[in-house]
Amino acid sequence: MSMIVFRCTAKVRKVLGLSDRDLYQGEGADMNQWFVDVAALARRRCLLFTHKPTRYSFWVARARKADREVFGDLFGQHLLRTLANDGFDQRAFERMFREEFRFAKTDDRSVLGSMNEHILNTRWYVQNPDRWPDIAAVNAQLNRTPMGGMAGPGQLEFPVEVLQTIIQPAAFA
């Protein structure tokens, strides 16, 4: 059975109240791995989800211990909305979403570096730090910002385009 592995930073594990015994020790297919970090946007603690192989990312406007109980639904709702805003169809969502998931520690410094860039870029995109931004526009901008770490050394790609080639190849379009 295929499942999502949420690779959480120490800050996210603390926010969600996860202990080491709550964490999955296995691997998981890259296609089903999402990294999760937490950062403050407009004075709100928010979760940043980043897909390991594509660096496709989106923000969720809250981060509380209670979110642990509805984490899969929270992720699924925001993933579906972000994919739809980027022009993907229901089939794309079905290829990326799994009902079953596990929490684990982060294991890829390259993805964490990309997430740090996303956080810095988001803070730059959010012109007024006291007013809540149009998060859909921020997510769209992040996924249209060239990123490294997916192609060969020195090559940059757009996360939305990498995701397009992976989940909606010509045979499925």
N, C-alpha and C positions, 0 to 999 in steps of 0.2 A: 504494500500500500504506500502510495506516495503521500508525503506530508510536507508542510512548510516548516522550515527551521528559521525561527526568529533569532538572529545573533545579536544579542543585546549588550550594549556597553555597560560598564559598572554603574554609571549614573542611572540608566534605565532599570537595571536590576534592583537598585535601591528604591527608585520611585515605585516600582511594581511590587516590592516586598519579596523578591525572589532570593532564595538561599541556594547554595551550591547543590543541595540535594534535589532542588526543583529543576535542575538543568539537565538537558539531554547531552549525553556524551558521544553520541554517534556522529556520523558525517552528514549525509544528505546530498542529493543531487544539486549542483550549482543552480539549476533553473528554479529550484524551490527554496532558495536561500535569500532571505531578506535581512539586512542589517538595520538595527534600530538605535537611534541616539535621541537625546533630549536636549533642547535648547530653549531659551526664552525669546519669544517674539512678542512685541508690543505688551510686555510685562506678563505674558502668559507662558506657562511651561507647555511646550509642544513636542510631539514626537515626529522625528524624521525617519521615514522608511526608505531604504535604498536597496534595489534589486542587485544582487551580486554580479551577475554576468553582464548586465546592460547599464548599470548605474542609474536606471530610471528611478525617479524619486518623487515622493510627495509628503506633505506635512499634514499632521492631524493636530487640530487645535486644542488638545488637552492632554494632560499626562497626570494621572492620579492612580493611587494604589487600587481603587475600585475598578479601574479599567482592565485590570488583570482578568477579572471574571467575564468580561465581554470583549476580550482582545481580538478574537477571531472575527467577530461581527464588526467591530470598529475598523479593523484593517480591511475587511471585505467591502464595506460600504464606501470607504475612501478610495480604495483601489478601483472599484467599479466607476465611481464618479470621475476620477482622474483619467482613467482610460477612455471613458466616453467623451470627456472634454478634449482629449487628444485625437478623437476620430476613430478610436478602436470600437469594435462591435462586441456583442455578448460572447462570441466564440473566443475572443482574445482573453476576456475575463475568465472564462471557463478553463482555458489552458493555463492560467496563472494562479488561480485560487484553489485551495484545498481546505476542506472542512477541518481536517486533523492538523494540529501543529504542536511544536515543542519549542521551548525556550532554550537557548544555549549561549555560551560566551562567544565573543567575537574571535575570529581566527584569521583575518586578512587585513594587514595594515594598509594595503592599497585601497581597499574599499573605505576604510576609515579615513584615509586621506581625502578621498573623493567627497565623503560626507562633510568633512571639515570645510572643504571648498564650497559645498552647497550651503552650509551654515553662513559662511562669510558672504557669499553672493546674495543670499536671502536678506541678510541684514543691510546690504547695499541696495537691494531692490525695494525694501520697505523704507520709503522716504520719511515717513512720520512714525517714529518708534512708539508714540503714545496712542496711535489709532490703529485698529485692527485692519490688516491689509486684505485685499482681494486675494485670498489664498489660492483660488483656481488660477489666477493670472500668475502668481508667484510660481506655482507648480509647473505651469506651461513654460515659463521662462527658464526655470532650472533644467527642464528636460530638453531645452533647445540651446543650452550652453555647452560648447565643446568640452569634452572631458578626455583625459588620458586614462591609461590603465586597462582599456578594453581591446585595443589593437596592439600592433607592434610598438616598440620604443619610439618615442617622438611623434607618434600619430595621435590625432585627436578625432573623436567621433561624437555625434549628438546622441544622447541616450534614447530619445524617442525614435530615431532612425534605426539604432541597433535593435531596439525592442521590436520594431516593425519587421525587420528581416528575420528575427527569431520566431516570433509567434504568429505572424501572418505571411508566410512565404507564398509565392505565386500559386502553388498547388492548393492553398487554402483560401485564397482571395475570392 
